[in-house]
Amino acid sequence: MEFLFTLNLSYQDFLPYYQGFADKVAIRDAKGRTLWISARHFRGFLTPQGIHGSFKLVVDEQGKLLSLIRC
């Protein structure tokens, strides 16, 4: 299953996730579905400006993350 979404999160807003104070990021995908994604999957996308861009999340039938890429 694939989910497409846009994320615009400043560095400051992502800090609690990066520091381990929060563990899930709530995302609304292009179809309006709410997804709860572990923040650790976004660490590689973090820049001094934050995390900005369009992403594609692919999960298996059990909801296990297979891939997360910036589109």
N, C-alpha and C positions, 0 to 999 in steps of 0.2 A: 504494500500500500504506500502511496506517495502523498506527501503534503507539501504544498508550496506556501511560503509566507515571507513577509518582509519584517526585518528587525531593525529598529533604530534605538539603540541604547547607548547612552553616554558612558564614558569610562567610569565616572563617578557613580552612576546608577548601577553599573555591573560590579563594583567593588565588593559589596556584601556577598555576592555569589562567589567571587574569586577568593575572598578571604575565608569562605566556608561558613558564613553566618546564615546564608540561605542556600538551598540546594536545587531548587527547581525554578525554571523560568516559564511563566505562563505566556503562551503564544496563541494568537488567533490566526488560523490559516486563511487562505484565499476563499474558502467556502464557508467561513464563519465558525468553524469548529475550534474549540479550545483544546490546546495541547499543553501538557506539562512535560517539559524536557529537562533532563539533568543539566545543570549549568556547566558541568565539566566538559560537555560536548562543545561548548562555545569558547573555551579558553584559547584555542588555537586561532580564533578569529578576532581576538581582542587586540586593538591598537590603542595608541594614546588618545585617539578620538572616540574610542568605544567600539561598538559592534554595529555596523551599518551595512545593509544590503538585502538582497533577495536570496532565499535559501530553499533547498529541496531536501526534505527528510524522507528517507525510505525505511520502513519497518517491515518485519516479517508478520506472519499470521498471529503470533503471540504478542505482538507489539514491541519486540526487541529491535533496537536501532541497528540498521544495516549500514546506512551511510547518511551523512549530513554534509552537503556541499553548498558553497556559495554559487549562485547562478549568475 
